[in-house]
Amino acid sequence: MTYRVLYFATLRDQAGRDEESIVSDAADVSAFYEELRGRHGFSMPREKLRVAVNGEFAGWDRALRDGDEVVFIPPVSGG
Amino acid sequence: MTNFHISGEAIDVSALARRLADARAGACATFEGWVRDHNEGRGVKRLDYQAYVPLAQAEGERILAEARARYAIVGALCVHRTGALAIGDLAVWVGVSAAHRGAAFDACRYIIDEVKKRVPIWKNEHYADGESGWLHPNNTPVE
């Protein structure tokens, strides 16, 4: 399946890109993050992140479908 | 225009204030967040904000709806900047109108506190020594 990933803040710096499409066998967001950690060497553990799928917050056990847009959300710092 | 807005351009405060005007309101409380020249003991030269815009706008609208449900207010608006900001620039603006001042102050405080905690916006500080870094919600460095 192919997933679209958008990167922000620390994850954008470590991935060296704003977004990418990835062909993956990962069935849920948790497995997908571990795959991306291996690929880009993300230092941030899962416990510090939230997840959004297709523009809405989602759980780590959220099953992924072909074409989903996934965003891993580092600790926010607006204001 | 939406009640919560992510803006890549300077915030027009007077236009926002006009939108809040309402015959039922006897009070208006506003909060302005400005870019300051220091954080955690380090000199700051400028900031960059990134936002995941669709989710930031949805979460911001949720916060404004919560404020309208929790407090006796008439209107609530919030705009947050993205992009490159200089010292003294307006980074975030919150405005609340209400019949009485208590609800206006309380709702204004609620909105800015929740925005800082929940909305997917990230601040990158560029320091006087040439380094830069992303921040946590409590303004400490990510790493």
Backbone of each chain as ProteinMPNN parsed JSONL, in Angstrom:
{"seq_chain_A": "MTYRVLYFATLRDQAGRDEESIVSDAADVSAFYEELRGRHGFSMPREKLRVAVNGEFAGWDRALRDGDEVVFIPPVSGG", "coords_chain_A": {"N_chain_A": [[0.831, -1.197, 0.0], [0.309, 2.336, -0.474], [1.272, 5.125, 1.313], [0.829, 8.555, 2.25], [2.972, 10.822, 3.758], [3.302, 13.573, 5.917], [5.686, 15.844, 7.216], [6.67, 17.602, 10.171], [8.378, 20.155, 12.041], [10.758, 18.863, 14.322], [10.734, 16.291, 13.193], [10.572, 16.864, 10.482], [13.042, 18.089, 10.052], [14.747, 15.922, 10.624], [13.981, 14.006, 8.75], [14.566, 15.349, 6.48], [12.882, 16.375, 4.57], [9.671, 17.698, 3.494], [7.474, 16.13, 2.925], [6.443, 12.858, 1.798], [5.753, 9.997, -0.306], [5.181, 6.663, 0.548], [5.686, 3.287, -0.077], [4.436, 0.614, 1.664], [4.206, -2.178, 3.947], [3.126, -1.89, 6.384], [0.51, -2.263, 8.714], [-0.822, -0.699, 10.532], [-0.768, 2.578, 12.191], [1.133, 2.543, 14.18], [2.991, 0.485, 13.526], [3.816, 1.611, 11.161], [5.094, 3.982, 11.984], [7.318, 2.909, 13.316], [8.624, 1.779, 11.146], [9.283, 4.107, 9.704], [10.956, 5.326, 11.547], [13.147, 3.621, 11.436], [13.932, 4.126, 8.821], [14.521, 6.919, 8.721], [15.817, 7.513, 11.065], [14.567, 8.726, 13.285], [14.63, 10.45, 16.376], [12.689, 10.745, 18.215], [10.634, 9.251, 20.634], [7.677, 7.167, 20.415], [5.897, 7.764, 22.478], [5.972, 10.49, 22.823], [4.638, 11.576, 20.75], [1.698, 12.545, 18.854], [-0.851, 11.334, 16.593], [-2.197, 11.897, 13.341], [-4.615, 10.988, 10.941], [-5.573, 11.439, 7.681], [-6.197, 14.123, 8.268], [-7.445, 14.171, 10.767], [-7.222, 13.629, 14.334], [-5.95, 10.478, 15.443], [-5.808, 7.119, 16.841], [-2.969, 5.083, 17.969], [-3.381, 2.519, 17.167], [-4.743, 2.661, 14.85], [-5.936, 1.331, 11.862], [-4.462, 1.311, 8.636], [-5.234, 2.488, 5.343], [-4.852, 2.128, 1.794], [-3.498, 4.984, 0.293], [-3.914, 6.696, 2.435], [-3.327, 9.723, 4.308], [-0.831, 10.448, 6.527], [0.191, 11.9, 9.572], [2.652, 12.455, 11.925], [2.699, 13.889, 15.013], [4.724, 16.05, 16.593], [5.495, 17.274, 19.977], [3.647, 20.208, 20.566], [4.138, 23.792, 20.045], [2.908, 26.334, 19.866], [1.731, 29.788, 20.14]], "CA_chain_A": [[0.0, 0.0, 0.0], [1.067, 3.591, -0.525], [0.817, 6.142, 2.267], [1.433, 9.883, 2.133], [3.385, 11.297, 5.087], [3.753, 14.967, 6.036], [6.585, 15.997, 8.362], [6.753, 18.936, 10.768], [9.294, 20.456, 13.152], [11.929, 17.996, 14.441], [10.655, 15.176, 12.245], [10.896, 17.405, 9.151], [14.5, 18.266, 10.006], [15.445, 14.631, 10.604], [13.654, 13.321, 7.495], [15.16, 16.123, 5.405], [11.859, 16.667, 3.552], [8.372, 18.102, 4.032], [6.493, 15.065, 2.727], [6.837, 11.819, 0.859], [4.872, 8.841, -0.461], [5.944, 5.474, 0.894], [5.059, 1.972, -0.263], [4.701, -0.033, 2.942], [3.331, -3.281, 4.371], [2.648, -1.603, 7.745], [-0.953, -2.37, 8.743], [-1.39, 0.377, 11.357], [0.139, 3.725, 12.306], [2.217, 2.19, 15.082], [4.0, -0.225, 12.726], [4.321, 2.546, 10.149], [6.077, 4.879, 12.608], [8.561, 2.157, 13.554], [9.288, 1.668, 9.844], [9.865, 5.417, 9.371], [12.085, 5.533, 12.471], [14.273, 2.889, 10.858], [14.328, 4.756, 7.561], [15.039, 8.284, 8.88], [16.535, 7.676, 12.325], [13.882, 9.664, 14.193], [15.039, 10.268, 17.765], [11.564, 10.956, 19.129], [9.868, 8.033, 20.907], [6.246, 7.218, 20.137], [5.146, 8.323, 23.623], [5.954, 11.961, 22.763], [3.958, 12.001, 19.53], [0.316, 12.195, 18.524], [-0.987, 10.916, 15.192], [-3.404, 12.258, 12.596], [-4.818, 10.299, 9.669], [-6.506, 12.188, 6.828], [-6.566, 15.418, 8.834], [-8.093, 14.09, 12.09], [-6.451, 12.85, 15.293], [-6.244, 9.045, 15.409], [-5.058, 6.323, 17.814], [-1.807, 4.369, 17.436], [-3.816, 1.234, 16.612], [-5.553, 2.939, 13.684], [-5.578, 0.583, 10.653], [-4.216, 2.197, 7.494], [-5.715, 2.084, 4.019], [-4.096, 2.661, 0.67], [-3.763, 6.395, 0.002], [-4.089, 7.518, 3.64], [-2.337, 10.753, 4.662], [-0.467, 10.228, 7.928], [1.07, 12.923, 10.143], [3.074, 12.237, 13.297], [2.665, 15.257, 15.541], [5.611, 16.269, 17.743], [4.944, 18.197, 20.974], [3.378, 21.483, 19.89], [4.685, 24.955, 20.756], [2.341, 27.585, 19.378], [1.525, 30.839, 21.133]], "C_chain_A": [[0.87, 1.253, 0.0], [0.439, 4.593, 0.432], [1.54, 7.452, 2.002], [1.769, 10.347, 3.552], [3.789, 12.758, 4.992], [4.594, 15.082, 7.3], [6.598, 17.44, 8.851], [7.829, 18.96, 11.851], [10.472, 19.475, 13.16], [11.911, 16.859, 13.42], [10.978, 15.641, 10.824], [12.408, 17.567, 9.007], [15.198, 16.925, 9.844], [15.17, 13.854, 9.32], [14.276, 14.048, 6.304], [14.191, 16.42, 4.274], [10.546, 17.019, 4.242], [7.365, 16.964, 3.972], [7.068, 14.026, 1.792], [5.733, 10.771, 0.772], [5.71, 7.596, -0.26], [5.107, 4.227, 0.634], [5.445, 1.13, 0.945], [3.738, -1.197, 3.17], [2.752, -3.011, 5.757], [1.115, -1.539, 7.754], [-1.588, -1.256, 9.575], [-0.338, 1.472, 11.577], [1.337, 3.411, 13.193], [3.351, 1.49, 14.311], [4.626, 0.714, 11.7], [5.35, 3.493, 10.76], [7.392, 4.15, 12.85], [9.342, 2.0, 12.245], [9.978, 2.984, 9.474], [11.043, 5.749, 10.281], [13.33, 4.852, 11.932], [14.822, 3.585, 9.625], [15.043, 6.09, 7.793], [15.811, 8.505, 10.179], [15.898, 8.681, 13.268], [14.272, 9.386, 15.639], [13.828, 10.258, 18.702], [10.771, 9.67, 19.357], [8.369, 8.265, 20.687], [5.463, 7.931, 21.228], [5.047, 9.841, 23.545], [5.122, 12.479, 21.604], [2.463, 11.74, 19.609], [0.275, 11.874, 17.031], [-2.256, 11.5, 14.607], [-3.43, 11.459, 11.302], [-5.902, 11.062, 8.91], [-7.068, 13.433, 7.528], [-7.294, 15.388, 10.161], [-7.2, 13.274, 13.025], [-6.906, 11.387, 15.26], [-5.417, 8.353, 16.492], [-3.904, 5.592, 17.139], [-2.185, 3.028, 16.834], [-4.671, 1.417, 15.357], [-5.044, 2.15, 12.465], [-5.445, 1.555, 9.489], [-4.761, 1.598, 6.201], [-4.875, 2.755, 2.941], [-4.489, 4.127, 0.427], [-3.934, 7.281, 1.225], [-2.959, 8.549, 3.772], [-2.084, 10.666, 6.166], [0.468, 11.345, 8.386], [1.377, 12.545, 11.585], [3.357, 13.604, 13.895], [3.565, 15.386, 16.76], [4.931, 17.194, 18.767], [4.811, 19.596, 20.376], [3.924, 22.656, 20.703], [4.203, 26.257, 20.125], [2.223, 28.604, 20.494], [2.724, 31.751, 21.232]], "O_chain_A": [[2.025, 1.222, 0.425], [-0.758, 4.873, 0.371], [2.7, 7.469, 1.589], [0.925, 10.267, 4.445], [4.533, 13.143, 4.09], [4.263, 14.495, 8.33], [6.544, 18.379, 8.057], [8.143, 17.949, 12.479], [11.116, 19.273, 12.13], [12.946, 16.508, 12.853], [11.587, 14.901, 10.05], [12.983, 17.226, 7.973], [16.119, 16.789, 9.039], [16.038, 13.119, 8.848], [14.491, 13.451, 5.249], [14.611, 16.688, 3.148], [10.33, 16.688, 5.408], [6.508, 16.836, 4.847], [8.046, 14.271, 1.086], [4.886, 10.67, 1.659], [6.802, 7.469, -0.814], [3.962, 4.131, 1.075], [6.629, 0.946, 1.227], [2.616, -1.207, 2.663], [1.967, -3.815, 6.26], [0.502, -0.863, 6.928], [-2.748, -0.902, 9.36], [0.824, 1.318, 11.201], [2.426, 3.946, 12.987], [4.518, 1.862, 14.434], [5.818, 0.622, 11.408], [6.369, 3.783, 10.133], [8.463, 4.709, 12.617], [10.571, 2.078, 12.236], [11.111, 2.985, 8.993], [12.011, 6.376, 9.85], [14.424, 5.415, 11.96], [16.034, 3.627, 9.412], [16.051, 6.371, 7.146], [16.396, 9.57, 10.376], [16.599, 9.408, 13.973], [14.252, 8.238, 16.084], [13.929, 9.815, 19.846], [10.288, 9.061, 18.403], [7.872, 9.389, 20.763], [4.484, 8.621, 20.946], [4.139, 10.428, 24.134], [4.917, 13.686, 21.48], [2.009, 10.846, 20.323], [1.239, 12.111, 16.303], [-3.277, 11.59, 15.289], [-2.403, 11.276, 10.648], [-6.995, 11.299, 9.424], [-8.249, 13.754, 7.401], [-7.724, 16.431, 10.654], [-6.51, 12.353, 12.59], [-8.087, 11.096, 15.074], [-4.45, 8.919, 17.001], [-3.851, 5.485, 15.914], [-1.408, 2.451, 16.073], [-5.255, 0.457, 14.854], [-3.882, 2.275, 12.078], [-6.219, 2.506, 9.37], [-4.749, 0.385, 5.996], [-4.273, 3.807, 3.156], [-5.673, 4.456, 0.364], [-4.085, 8.495, 1.085], [-1.811, 8.293, 3.407], [-3.005, 10.795, 6.971], [1.416, 11.696, 7.686], [0.461, 12.338, 12.381], [4.148, 14.38, 13.359], [3.227, 14.897, 17.837], [3.916, 17.821, 18.463], [5.745, 20.106, 19.757], [4.146, 22.53, 21.907], [4.992, 27.17, 19.881], [2.565, 28.329, 21.644], [2.718, 32.694, 22.024]]}, "seq_chain_B": "MTNFHISGEAIDVSALARRLADARAGACATFEGWVRDHNEGRGVKRLDYQAYVPLAQAEGERILAEARARYAIVGALCVHRTGALAIGDLAVWVGVSAAHRGAAFDACRYIIDEVKKRVPIWKNEHYADGESGWLHPNNTPVE", "coords_chain_B": {"N_chain_B": [[-15.065, 34.251, 6.62], [-13.277, 32.163, 8.874], [-13.669, 31.421, 12.441], [-11.419, 30.627, 13.84], [-8.182, 31.013, 12.693], [-5.39, 30.262, 10.662], [-2.675, 32.136, 9.711], [-0.554, 33.225, 7.133], [0.256, 35.759, 6.852], [0.613, 39.153, 8.138], [-1.293, 39.913, 11.08], [-4.432, 41.437, 11.074], [-5.483, 43.421, 13.336], [-7.41, 45.405, 13.837], [-9.452, 44.819, 12.053], [-10.303, 42.377, 13.049], [-11.254, 43.132, 15.566], [-13.423, 44.7, 14.805], [-15.065, 42.677, 13.817], [-15.83, 41.447, 16.16], [-17.538, 43.199, 17.388], [-20.665, 43.803, 18.945], [-24.035, 44.347, 19.798], [-24.943, 43.166, 22.118], [-22.772, 42.888, 23.727], [-20.874, 43.925, 26.522], [-18.318, 43.928, 27.184], [-14.929, 43.398, 26.157], [-12.29, 41.261, 25.868], [-8.903, 40.95, 25.035], [-6.042, 39.093, 23.892], [-2.643, 39.365, 23.127], [0.005, 37.684, 21.692], [3.405, 38.191, 21.542], [6.532, 38.212, 19.739], [9.35, 37.658, 21.612], [12.654, 38.727, 22.729], [14.174, 36.817, 24.007], [14.589, 33.542, 25.516], [14.45, 31.129, 28.037], [16.878, 32.027, 29.039], [18.45, 32.486, 26.792], [19.474, 34.539, 24.031], [17.186, 35.566, 21.546], [16.808, 35.826, 18.068], [14.963, 35.667, 15.94], [11.887, 34.031, 14.888], [10.505, 30.995, 13.503], [7.374, 29.773, 12.522], [5.735, 26.685, 12.037], [2.797, 25.028, 10.796], [0.378, 22.419, 10.831], [-1.91, 22.846, 8.78], [-4.761, 22.132, 8.087], [-5.577, 20.479, 10.261], [-4.872, 22.098, 12.424], [-6.624, 24.255, 12.088], [-9.084, 22.943, 12.429], [-8.824, 21.976, 15.071], [-8.471, 24.363, 16.443], [-10.971, 25.594, 15.967], [-12.533, 23.814, 17.434], [-11.663, 24.418, 20.032], [-12.56, 27.064, 20.3], [-15.321, 26.599, 20.178], [-15.646, 25.104, 22.499], [-15.052, 27.096, 24.378], [-17.199, 28.838, 23.958], [-19.237, 27.184, 24.902], [-18.555, 26.823, 27.586], [-18.372, 29.318, 28.823], [-20.137, 32.407, 29.43], [-20.268, 33.949, 26.807], [-20.237, 36.202, 23.963], [-18.932, 36.386, 21.416], [-16.019, 34.833, 19.894], [-12.745, 34.915, 18.688], [-9.752, 33.829, 17.019], [-6.47, 34.187, 15.78], [-3.552, 32.761, 14.432], [-0.158, 33.12, 13.597], [1.909, 31.879, 10.873], [5.143, 31.088, 9.453], [8.009, 33.298, 8.957], [8.936, 35.302, 11.674], [9.722, 38.43, 13.244], [11.423, 39.97, 16.069], [9.116, 41.376, 18.314], [6.968, 41.141, 16.599], [3.483, 40.324, 16.056], [2.347, 37.288, 17.087], [0.191, 35.705, 17.82], [-3.298, 36.233, 18.237], [-6.061, 36.697, 20.345], [-9.484, 37.252, 20.802], [-12.32, 38.074, 22.725], [-15.742, 38.656, 23.147], [-18.293, 39.643, 25.456], [-21.188, 39.819, 27.635], [-20.424, 40.631, 30.17], [-17.345, 41.4, 31.995], [-16.031, 39.313, 33.386], [-16.529, 36.733, 32.245], [-15.474, 37.246, 29.734], [-12.686, 37.68, 30.218], [-12.058, 35.143, 31.378], [-12.684, 33.295, 29.323], [-10.961, 34.14, 27.308], [-8.456, 33.578, 28.438], [-8.725, 30.789, 28.677], [-8.845, 30.043, 25.958], [-6.289, 30.828, 24.84], [-4.591, 29.288, 26.435], [-5.369, 26.635, 25.785], [-4.919, 26.596, 23.037], [-2.122, 26.769, 22.97], [-1.493, 24.321, 24.113], [-2.654, 22.342, 22.47], [-3.008, 22.799, 19.644], [-1.718, 21.968, 16.449], [0.961, 23.523, 15.951], [4.228, 24.714, 15.504], [7.106, 26.106, 16.972], [10.13, 27.475, 15.982], [13.038, 28.576, 17.302], [15.473, 30.985, 16.547], [18.636, 31.527, 17.605], [20.762, 34.017, 19.171], [23.373, 33.118, 19.127], [23.565, 31.737, 16.778], [22.613, 29.15, 16.653], [19.649, 27.023, 16.339], [16.372, 25.895, 17.366], [13.662, 23.572, 17.974], [10.754, 23.864, 20.062], [9.229, 22.624, 23.119], [5.839, 22.553, 24.576], [6.164, 23.866, 27.033], [8.126, 25.672, 26.531], [10.688, 24.636, 26.699], [13.61, 23.124, 25.184], [13.266, 20.699, 22.49], [15.134, 18.623, 22.342]], "CA_chain_B": [[-13.838, 33.952, 7.364], [-13.485, 31.273, 10.016], [-13.408, 32.034, 13.743], [-10.013, 30.353, 14.119], [-7.518, 31.131, 11.399], [-3.925, 30.236, 10.569], [-2.371, 33.167, 8.722], [0.828, 33.404, 6.715], [0.501, 37.197, 6.729], [0.427, 39.938, 9.363], [-2.653, 39.866, 11.622], [-5.112, 42.738, 11.04], [-6.179, 43.453, 14.62], [-8.597, 46.271, 13.839], [-10.523, 44.092, 11.349], [-10.815, 41.359, 13.977], [-12.036, 43.829, 16.606], [-14.719, 45.066, 14.205], [-15.9, 41.474, 13.714], [-16.33, 41.087, 17.497], [-18.508, 44.198, 17.864], [-22.015, 43.225, 19.05], [-24.835, 45.17, 20.722], [-25.142, 42.438, 23.391], [-21.507, 42.804, 24.46], [-20.455, 45.059, 27.341], [-16.902, 43.725, 27.503], [-14.094, 42.726, 25.166], [-10.943, 40.955, 26.362], [-8.033, 40.452, 23.976], [-4.692, 38.703, 24.252], [-1.683, 39.389, 22.032], [1.29, 37.036, 21.935], [4.446, 38.862, 20.756], [7.839, 37.563, 19.686], [10.29, 38.345, 22.512], [14.054, 38.581, 22.302], [14.917, 35.848, 24.822], [13.847, 32.41, 26.065], [15.275, 30.223, 28.847], [18.212, 32.586, 29.238], [19.194, 32.671, 25.54], [19.016, 35.606, 23.158], [16.455, 35.088, 20.368], [16.85, 36.822, 16.99], [13.724, 35.592, 15.17], [11.168, 32.758, 15.013], [9.7, 30.455, 12.409], [6.298, 28.866, 12.927], [5.102, 25.78, 11.082], [1.518, 24.496, 11.253], [-0.349, 21.458, 10.004], [-3.018, 23.811, 8.712], [-6.154, 21.636, 8.194], [-5.861, 20.012, 11.621], [-4.774, 23.259, 13.316], [-7.869, 25.035, 12.0], [-10.163, 22.153, 13.031], [-8.64, 21.936, 16.53], [-8.731, 25.72, 16.91], [-12.427, 25.792, 15.989], [-13.049, 23.042, 18.583], [-11.361, 25.167, 21.261], [-13.484, 28.212, 20.374], [-16.65, 26.059, 20.5], [-15.612, 24.775, 23.935], [-15.114, 28.36, 25.134], [-18.588, 29.342, 23.895], [-20.077, 26.313, 25.729], [-18.18, 26.896, 29.013], [-18.449, 30.681, 29.372], [-21.251, 33.208, 28.898], [-19.656, 34.934, 25.922], [-20.982, 36.503, 22.734], [-18.122, 35.988, 20.268], [-14.615, 34.504, 20.164], [-11.939, 34.78, 17.477], [-8.317, 33.649, 17.249], [-5.621, 34.046, 14.601], [-2.163, 32.426, 14.753], [0.743, 33.281, 12.456], [2.954, 30.942, 10.474], [6.203, 31.723, 8.684], [9.128, 33.95, 9.646], [8.543, 36.473, 12.461], [10.818, 39.184, 13.867], [11.172, 40.41, 17.444], [8.052, 42.381, 18.407], [5.822, 40.817, 15.737], [2.322, 39.699, 16.669], [2.339, 35.866, 16.7], [-1.151, 35.146, 18.043], [-4.276, 37.192, 18.758], [-7.331, 36.126, 20.805], [-10.447, 38.268, 21.217], [-13.593, 37.532, 23.219], [-16.737, 39.629, 23.605], [-19.245, 39.062, 26.414], [-22.005, 40.828, 28.312], [-19.689, 41.101, 31.351], [-15.907, 41.21, 31.852], [-15.513, 38.07, 33.966], [-16.563, 35.661, 31.238], [-14.563, 37.605, 28.637], [-11.315, 37.361, 30.665], [-11.884, 33.697, 31.589], [-12.694, 32.592, 28.035], [-9.743, 34.533, 26.6], [-7.387, 32.785, 29.048], [-8.944, 29.39, 28.295], [-8.522, 29.845, 24.54], [-4.845, 30.862, 24.575], [-3.956, 28.135, 27.094], [-5.657, 25.411, 25.036], [-4.216, 26.697, 21.75], [-0.71, 26.444, 23.193], [-1.361, 22.904, 24.454], [-3.284, 21.341, 21.583], [-3.074, 23.062, 18.195], [-0.44, 21.571, 15.831], [1.794, 24.64, 15.506], [5.553, 24.518, 16.082], [7.941, 27.31, 17.007], [11.578, 27.248, 15.877], [13.731, 29.794, 17.718], [16.828, 31.207, 16.03], [19.301, 32.183, 18.726], [21.797, 34.999, 18.873], [24.65, 32.434, 18.879], [23.543, 31.092, 15.475], [21.895, 27.88, 16.713], [18.197, 27.126, 16.345], [15.792, 24.681, 17.936], [12.215, 23.464, 18.189], [10.419, 23.945, 21.486], [8.081, 21.951, 23.722], [4.815, 23.515, 25.014], [6.61, 24.664, 28.185], [9.229, 26.503, 26.048], [11.998, 24.007, 26.809], [13.99, 22.548, 23.894], [12.798, 19.346, 22.202], [16.18, 17.628, 22.657]], "C_chain_B": [[-14.16, 33.107, 8.602], [-13.202, 31.999, 11.327], [-11.969, 31.799, 14.2], [-9.297, 30.307, 12.779], [-6.004, 31.037, 11.563], [-3.551, 31.171, 9.43], [-0.879, 33.227, 8.417], [1.21, 34.868, 6.588], [0.169, 37.916, 8.028], [-1.046, 39.964, 9.772], [-3.237, 41.277, 11.657], [-6.022, 42.854, 12.261], [-7.461, 44.29, 14.549], [-9.757, 45.597, 13.099], [-11.145, 43.036, 12.253], [-11.695, 41.999, 15.04], [-13.398, 44.246, 16.055], [-15.64, 43.857, 14.111], [-16.498, 41.086, 15.063], [-17.448, 42.013, 17.967], [-19.925, 43.621, 17.829], [-22.779, 44.023, 20.1], [-25.049, 44.485, 22.07], [-23.906, 42.46, 24.273], [-21.222, 44.082, 25.235], [-18.984, 44.974, 27.676], [-16.207, 43.055, 26.329], [-12.719, 42.521, 25.783], [-10.131, 40.425, 25.203], [-6.687, 40.052, 24.56], [-3.831, 38.78, 23.004], [-0.415, 38.676, 22.473], [2.317, 37.634, 20.985], [5.726, 38.041, 20.767], [8.801, 38.334, 20.58], [11.721, 37.933, 22.201], [14.853, 37.605, 23.16], [13.996, 34.701, 25.213], [14.818, 31.524, 26.819], [16.717, 30.709, 28.911], [19.027, 32.792, 27.964], [18.592, 33.81, 24.732], [18.35, 35.022, 21.921], [16.455, 36.191, 19.318], [15.566, 36.846, 16.17], [13.112, 34.216, 15.375], [10.643, 32.325, 13.657], [8.6, 29.602, 13.024], [5.902, 27.996, 11.755], [3.764, 25.358, 11.669], [1.044, 23.42, 10.294], [-1.743, 22.069, 9.856], [-4.416, 23.189, 8.829], [-6.512, 21.195, 9.613], [-5.785, 21.165, 12.625], [-6.075, 24.057, 13.285], [-9.033, 24.274, 12.633], [-10.05, 22.149, 14.552], [-8.894, 23.317, 17.136], [-10.223, 26.013, 16.987], [-13.063, 25.02, 17.155], [-12.833, 23.804, 19.886], [-12.309, 26.352, 21.402], [-14.903, 27.751, 20.707], [-16.731, 25.686, 21.978], [-15.74, 26.04, 24.776], [-16.538, 28.923, 25.12], [-19.511, 28.51, 24.769], [-19.818, 26.524, 27.222], [-18.431, 28.259, 29.626], [-19.575, 31.448, 28.694], [-20.685, 34.33, 28.03], [-20.511, 35.127, 24.672], [-20.205, 36.011, 21.504], [-16.703, 35.669, 20.696], [-13.905, 34.278, 18.836], [-10.48, 34.559, 17.873], [-7.615, 33.51, 15.915], [-4.196, 33.75, 15.069], [-1.335, 32.517, 13.482], [1.519, 32.004, 12.143], [4.01, 31.737, 9.715], [7.243, 32.389, 9.568], [8.65, 35.208, 10.361], [9.769, 37.104, 13.108], [10.43, 39.542, 15.304], [10.098, 41.512, 17.431], [6.842, 42.081, 17.539], [4.707, 40.153, 16.549], [2.22, 38.26, 16.152], [0.952, 35.256, 16.831], [-2.045, 36.218, 18.663], [-5.546, 36.442, 19.136], [-8.236, 37.273, 21.213], [-11.765, 37.62, 21.598], [-14.501, 38.688, 23.612], [-17.753, 38.913, 24.479], [-20.086, 40.184, 27.003], [-21.206, 41.456, 29.457], [-18.222, 40.67, 31.293], [-15.4, 39.865, 32.353], [-15.438, 36.959, 32.936], [-15.593, 35.961, 30.096], [-13.115, 37.28, 29.008], [-11.104, 35.855, 30.744], [-11.804, 32.948, 30.264], [-11.44, 32.903, 27.245], [-8.556, 33.714, 27.114], [-7.497, 31.311, 28.643], [-8.47, 29.146, 26.86], [-7.006, 29.846, 24.316], [-4.146, 29.672, 25.226], [-4.17, 26.856, 26.294], [-4.965, 25.428, 23.669], [-2.759, 26.276, 21.921], [-0.506, 24.955, 23.459], [-1.701, 21.97, 23.306], [-3.132, 21.565, 20.093], [-1.72, 22.744, 17.548], [0.273, 22.719, 15.125], [3.131, 24.473, 16.225], [6.399, 25.772, 15.897], [9.402, 26.904, 16.932], [12.261, 28.563, 16.213], [15.128, 29.832, 17.106], [17.558, 32.08, 17.043], [20.411, 33.114, 18.263], [23.131, 34.331, 18.557], [24.652, 31.64, 17.564], [22.839, 29.746, 15.46], [20.394, 28.123, 16.566], [17.638, 25.839, 16.922], [14.292, 24.757, 18.074], [11.929, 23.376, 19.675], [9.239, 23.053, 21.848], [7.053, 22.998, 24.164], [5.257, 24.379, 26.193], [7.842, 25.512, 27.846], [10.608, 25.936, 26.338], [12.326, 23.335, 25.48], [13.484, 21.12, 23.739], [13.858, 18.319, 22.576], [17.265, 18.239, 23.519]], "O_chain_B": [[-15.171, 33.313, 9.274], [-12.575, 33.059, 11.334], [-11.37, 32.649, 14.858], [-9.75, 29.646, 11.845], [-5.416, 31.637, 12.462], [-4.046, 31.024, 8.313], [-0.048, 33.273, 9.324], [2.351, 35.19, 6.256], [-0.479, 37.354, 8.911], [-1.934, 40.03, 8.922], [-2.625, 42.198, 12.196], [-7.181, 42.441, 12.227], [-8.479, 43.921, 15.136], [-10.916, 45.78, 13.471], [-12.357, 42.822, 12.231], [-12.756, 41.473, 15.375], [-14.407, 44.157, 16.754], [-16.851, 43.98, 14.299], [-17.56, 40.464, 15.11], [-18.221, 41.648, 18.852], [-20.342, 43.03, 16.833], [-22.242, 44.338, 21.162], [-25.31, 45.16, 23.065], [-23.978, 42.092, 25.446], [-21.312, 45.183, 24.691], [-18.45, 45.839, 28.371], [-16.801, 42.257, 25.604], [-12.057, 43.482, 26.174], [-10.593, 39.555, 24.464], [-6.246, 40.588, 25.577], [-4.237, 38.314, 21.939], [0.172, 39.017, 23.5], [2.137, 37.597, 19.767], [5.971, 37.269, 21.694], [9.05, 39.518, 20.351], [11.973, 36.942, 21.516], [16.079, 37.561, 23.06], [12.776, 34.858, 25.242], [15.891, 31.2, 26.309], [17.656, 29.916, 28.846], [20.176, 33.227, 28.037], [17.381, 34.027, 24.736], [18.877, 34.093, 21.31], [16.145, 37.344, 19.617], [15.12, 37.913, 15.747], [13.737, 33.335, 15.965], [10.372, 33.146, 12.781], [8.851, 28.807, 13.93], [5.749, 28.473, 10.631], [3.599, 25.329, 12.889], [1.281, 23.501, 9.089], [-2.63, 21.848, 10.681], [-5.212, 23.689, 9.625], [-7.599, 21.491, 10.11], [-6.561, 21.199, 13.58], [-6.571, 24.485, 14.327], [-9.877, 24.876, 13.298], [-11.052, 22.299, 15.25], [-9.467, 23.424, 18.22], [-10.692, 26.612, 17.955], [-14.006, 25.5, 17.785], [-13.715, 23.834, 20.745], [-12.808, 26.62, 22.495], [-15.616, 28.437, 21.441], [-17.748, 25.919, 22.631], [-16.46, 26.053, 25.775], [-17.025, 29.421, 26.134], [-20.469, 29.042, 25.329], [-20.737, 26.421, 28.034], [-18.68, 28.356, 30.828], [-19.923, 31.183, 27.544], [-20.626, 35.489, 28.44], [-21.389, 34.319, 24.369], [-20.755, 35.306, 20.658], [-16.227, 36.159, 21.721], [-14.393, 33.55, 17.971], [-10.028, 35.032, 18.915], [-8.092, 32.81, 15.022], [-3.688, 34.399, 15.984], [-1.752, 32.05, 12.422], [1.755, 31.168, 13.015], [3.804, 32.902, 9.375], [7.353, 32.095, 10.758], [8.036, 36.08, 9.747], [10.724, 36.416, 13.471], [9.269, 39.432, 15.697], [10.169, 42.453, 16.641], [5.791, 42.697, 17.717], [4.949, 39.515, 17.574], [2.033, 38.028, 14.958], [0.576, 34.388, 16.043], [-1.607, 37.005, 19.502], [-6.056, 35.644, 18.349], [-7.79, 38.185, 21.91], [-12.268, 36.74, 20.9], [-14.079, 39.596, 24.328], [-18.043, 37.734, 24.277], [-19.738, 41.359, 26.885], [-21.293, 42.662, 29.692], [-17.887, 39.692, 30.624], [-14.437, 39.328, 31.805], [-14.398, 36.319, 32.776], [-14.965, 35.052, 29.554], [-12.393, 36.676, 28.214], [-10.105, 35.337, 30.246], [-10.959, 32.068, 30.095], [-10.903, 32.022, 26.574], [-7.751, 33.216, 26.327], [-6.5, 30.67, 28.312], [-7.78, 28.164, 26.584], [-6.49, 28.942, 23.659], [-3.218, 29.106, 24.649], [-3.237, 26.068, 26.14], [-4.483, 24.396, 23.201], [-2.227, 25.516, 21.111], [0.52, 24.387, 23.084], [-1.095, 20.907, 23.181], [-3.127, 20.595, 19.335], [-0.685, 23.195, 18.037], [0.207, 22.874, 13.905], [3.168, 24.133, 17.408], [6.409, 26.401, 14.839], [9.865, 26.085, 17.726], [12.092, 29.553, 15.502], [15.866, 28.847, 17.141], [17.161, 33.215, 17.308], [20.92, 33.019, 17.146], [23.94, 34.887, 17.814], [25.625, 30.948, 17.264], [22.499, 29.238, 14.391], [19.921, 29.257, 16.652], [18.325, 24.818, 16.971], [13.714, 25.827, 18.262], [12.745, 22.88, 20.451], [8.374, 22.763, 21.022], [7.342, 24.194, 24.137], [4.781, 25.505, 26.343], [8.522, 26.012, 28.742], [11.602, 26.656, 26.24], [11.415, 23.008, 24.72], [13.293, 20.412, 24.727], [13.52, 17.247, 23.078], [18.223, 17.556, 23.883]]}, "name": "protein", "num_of_chains": 2, "seq": "MTYRVLYFATLRDQAGRDEESIVSDAADVSAFYEELRGRHGFSMPREKLRVAVNGEFAGWDRALRDGDEVVFIPPVSGGMTNFHISGEAIDVSALARRLADARAGACATFEGWVRDHNEGRGVKRLDYQAYVPLAQAEGERILAEARARYAIVGALCVHRTGALAIGDLAVWVGVSAAHRGAAFDACRYIIDEVKKRVPIWKNEHYADGESGWLHPNNTPVE"}
